[in-house]
């Protein structure tokens, strides 16, 4: 067997595994902790260090990028088939 074909097959299998794994993660657990507030939903101000609500997430959880893309295409498809 040609080593380039073997390498191409190995790369394709790895990419497919990673993609399907992330898709499964987005399906099972669509939310993740916010990176800005570390999942607490609160941030402190710079000057007085008072806690405020996180403007990015508001509750500590954000929708994963893969789930956001899935929801977008699902919404487009459902609107097109009406």
N, C-alpha and C positions, 0 to 999 in steps of 0.2 A: 504494500500500500504506500502511496505517496505521503511523505511527512506533512506536506502543506494541507492536504485534504484532512488528515487526522487532526491537525491543529485547528482547522476551520470547524470541524465537527465538535471538537472539545469546546471551543469558544462559543459556538451556537448553543450547546447544551448548558453551559454555565449561564449564559445570558437568559435563556429560557427559564432556568431554575430560579434565578434571581427575580425575574419579572413575575413569574407565577407566585413566588413566595411573597413579594410585596403586594400583589393583587389580593392574595388570601389574607394578608395582614390588614389591608384596607377594608376588606369585607367583614372580618371578624371584629376588629377593633378600629373603627373609623376615626376616633379622636385620639389625640396625643397631648401631652403636657406642653403648655406654652413655653417657648424658650426664653422669652423676655422675663417672665415672672417666676419661672421654674415650677409652674403648676399651682401656685398659691392664689392667683387672681388678684394679688395686691402688689403694688410697687411703692417704693418710698421716694419722696421728692428729694432733690439734690440739696436744697438749702436747709430746710427744717427737718428733714428725715421723717416726715409724716406719711403714714400709709395712705395710699389712694388706690382706686380700682385700676387695674391694668387696661390701658386703652386698646391694646392689641387683641386681647382675648375676652375680657370682661368676667370670666368665670374660672380661668385656669386651664381650660381645654380648648384646643384648636382642631379644626378638621384637617386631616392629612391631605397632602397635595394629590395623591392618587385618588382618594375618595372624592375630592372636589372635582377632579377631571371626570370621573365616572358620573357624578351627579349632573354635571354640565351636559355631557353627551346624552344621558338618559332623558333629561328635560327637553333637549332639542328633538330627540326621536319621538317622545310622547306628544309634543306639540305638532310635529309633522304628520303624525298618523291620525289626528283628530278629524 
